[in-house]
Amino acid sequence: MTDFNDRERAEEAKFAMDEETAFRVAARRNRLLGQWAAAKMGLTAEETDAYAKSVVQADFEEAGDEDVIRKLLGDLTGAGIDIDEAAVRTALEEKSVEARRQLMS
């Protein structure tokens, strides 16, 4: 019976670690997305840092990426940047790969 309990605890630990990794990757991705958008809007270094943090915070509004996409799209369009949702989604995918690479190295 201890083998089963050990296996169960190992699975629970792996699940917790996978969830934490996914959270860290998403947060890093959102920060990178914020920096990408800030560069497009021509923000200063201080403004870029604050904006990147606001993008990370935006992800806590609802499950999934739609809240982040909506924020970026709204902010970029509001700043007069000609961009569509597909471009924001492409950047999201690129930054997701970059964030995973950064965290795994």
N, C-alpha and C positions, 0 to 999 in steps of 0.2 A: 504494500500500500504506500510505502514511503516513496517508491519510484514514481508513482502516479502524482503524489503531492509535489515532489521535486519538479516533475515535468510541468505541472500546472503553475507553480511559482515561476519557473523559467519562462513560460509563455506569457504570463502576466508582466514580468519584468521586460521582456522583449517588446510587448505591446506598448508599455509605458515609454520605453526608450524611443520607439518608432514615432509615437505621438509627439514627444518632446522634440525630436528631430524635425518632424514636419512643421511644427509650430515655429521653430527657429529658422527654418528655410523660408517660410512664408513671411516672417518678420523681416528677414534680411532682404528678401525679394522686394518687399514693399518699400524698404528704405532705398534700395537701388532704383526702384521706379520713381520714387519721389525726387531723387537726385537727377534722374534722366529728365523728368518733366520740368524741374527747376532750371536745368540748363537750357531747355527749349524756351522757357519764359524769361531767361536772362536775369535770374535772381542772384543776389550777392551770396557770399559764402555763409553768412549768418542766416540769411533768408532761406537758403538751400537746406541748411540743417533743420531749421524750424519746419519747413515744408515737408521734408522727408519724415519727420516725426509725426506730422499731421496725417500723412498717408498711412503710416503704420497704425495710428489710432483709428483711422477710417475703417480698417479691416475688422474692427470689433463691433461694427454696427449690425451686421447680419452674417449668417454663414455663407461661405463661398466668396468668390472674387468680385461679384457684381457691385458691391459697395465701393471697392477700390477703383474699379473701371469707371463707375459713375462719377466719382470725385475727380479723377484725373481728366476725364473727358470734359467735365464741366469747367474745371479750372483752366485747362489749356484753351478751350474754346473761348472762355471769358477773357483770357489774356490776348485774344486775337490770333492764336496759333491755328492754322488750317490743318486739322487732323480729324481722322474718323475713328470709329470704334475698332475697326480691324487693326489699325496701326497701334492702338493702345494695347489690344490683345496680343499682338505680335511682340511688343516690348515686354509685356507681362511674361510671356513664354521665355523670351531671351534672358530676362533678369532672373527668372526662376532657375534656369540652367546655371547661370553665373553664381547665384546665391548658393546652390547646392555644391558647386565646385569649390567655392570659398570655404564653406563649412566643412567639407570633407578633406580639405588639405591641411 
